[in-house]
Amino acid sequence: MNIAGLVVMWLLLVFIILLFIYLSMDRIARHMGCGNLFDKYIEMVIDWIRDAFRD
């Protein structure tokens, strides 16, 4: 396997794992009655990433 294929596979696996964790946490939160907490957390992380790469 070449380096580019390895990097692409690694990125896809990380994306799939993060998506699985997010969906699992969302399902648990909705079951417990506090579904918006994880959505707010994801929005905060996205804002932090945008601010980190903003010049």
C-alpha positions in Angstrom: 0.0 0.0 0.0 1.4 3.4 -0.9 1.6 6.4 1.5 -1.3 8.3 -0.1 -3.6 5.3 0.3 -2.5 4.9 3.9 -3.2 8.5 4.7 -6.6 8.4 3.0 -7.6 5.2 4.8 -6.4 6.7 8.2 -8.5 9.8 7.6 -11.6 7.8 6.7 -11.2 5.6 9.7 -10.8 8.6 12.0 -13.9 10.2 10.4 -16.0 7.1 10.8 -14.9 6.6 14.5 -15.7 10.2 15.3 -19.1 10.0 13.6 -19.8 6.8 15.5 -18.9 8.5 18.8 -21.0 11.5 18.0 -24.0 9.5 17.1 -23.7 7.3 20.2 -23.4 10.3 22.5 -26.3 11.9 20.8 -28.5 8.8 21.2 -27.5 8.5 24.9 -28.2 12.2 25.5 -31.6 12.0 23.8 -32.5 9.0 25.9 -31.6 11.0 29.1 -33.5 14.0 27.9 -30.6 16.5 27.3 -30.1 16.2 23.5 -28.8 19.7 22.8 -25.8 19.5 25.1 -23.7 17.5 22.6 -24.8 19.7 19.7 -23.6 22.8 21.6 -20.3 21.0 22.3 -19.8 20.2 18.6 -20.6 23.8 17.7 -18.0 25.0 20.3 -15.3 22.7 18.8 -16.1 23.9 15.3 -15.8 27.5 16.4 -12.5 26.8 18.2 -11.1 25.1 15.0 -12.2 28.1 12.9 -10.6 30.6 15.3 -7.4 28.5 15.4 -7.0 28.7 11.6 -8.1 32.3 11.2 -5.3 34.8 10.6 
